[in-house]
Amino acid sequence: MKVLPTARAAAPVALVLGAALALSGCGPQEAGAAAIVGNRVISDQDVQTAAQETNKGVEGLQQPFTASDTLVFLIVSPYVLDAAAKGGHGVSESQAKAALTKLANPSPATLEFARTFIALQGLTQEQVQGVLAEVQKARITVNPRYGKLDPKTLRLDTSEPNWIKKVPQANATTAPSVPSGQ
């Protein structure tokens, strides 16, 4: 049984949960943090590792997870896992490991990501609304490196921030010439 067939399988639920991230701030106050949710720090290393391992470890994955996608799942993870457990369909680490068929020893962040992905698929609409309410109450700060939540698409927008100015590139035909004799 393929539990994680595509990155888009849980998209509707993820999009609803992504709306809660609209309250996020500009950037974490802790070095190396991808996001801070309340007092919980999600490290940049955990996000990168979970994205890489998941993409490598899931058989039949049709579209890879980006670091930004992975971060969203790690942000909502405690809320989703709690709702799934309360609903009687919690997801164990062994279930997550079974979904990661090509990965012998997944990191804790990768297991958390896989558990969250699997749990999201089993939540009812009422449970999703409960998770959304909990996430909206949370104090969430996202590192701008991972983008800014776009309220229209409910995804982390990874386009270039407006505070980064492009430096014009010199054209080879208009580059200044070196005076002769120097």
Phi, psi and omega in degrees: 000124179272112183273330182240063187293322180214160177288340183270351184301321181257017185303314181300317179293316180298324179294320178296315180292328180298333179300328181293338181285356181299339180275004185290153180271194184282319182189155182292154177265007183240131180299138177081005181268133172276324177201157173233125180242105187063242177258002183269125179261129173256112185283153175302319180299318179297319179296311181298315181296313181298319179295312181296313182293320179297314180297328179276330190267348183260120178286136176079013179293119185275331180222127183291152174279137174274167176298323179294318176300315181298317180300317179301316179296321180290329177294315184273354187311305183300325181288318180292313181296322177294315179297319180295317180296315179296331179277001177084013178224054176296160182243123181274166175296325180294326175293320178295317178298323179296330178284335181265065190297334183261009186237116184287318186223078182292149178290161176303322180294322179293319177296320178297317178300311182296318178299318180295316180300313180295316181298321179302324182293338182261358181282143173280168179299322179296319178294320178299318179296323177296317177297315180302317180297319179294316181295322180295333178281340185287151174270108185240129176235127181247134176297130182302339177304328182270358176105185180235141180294127175268112184296339179283322181257349182057042177226161174284119179277119183259014178293164184299128179298152183289348180273356175263118181264134178285138177267125180297137179273137178288134178278138183302329181276343181246008180294143180298142180263154179271127180300145180292151179091002178246000000 
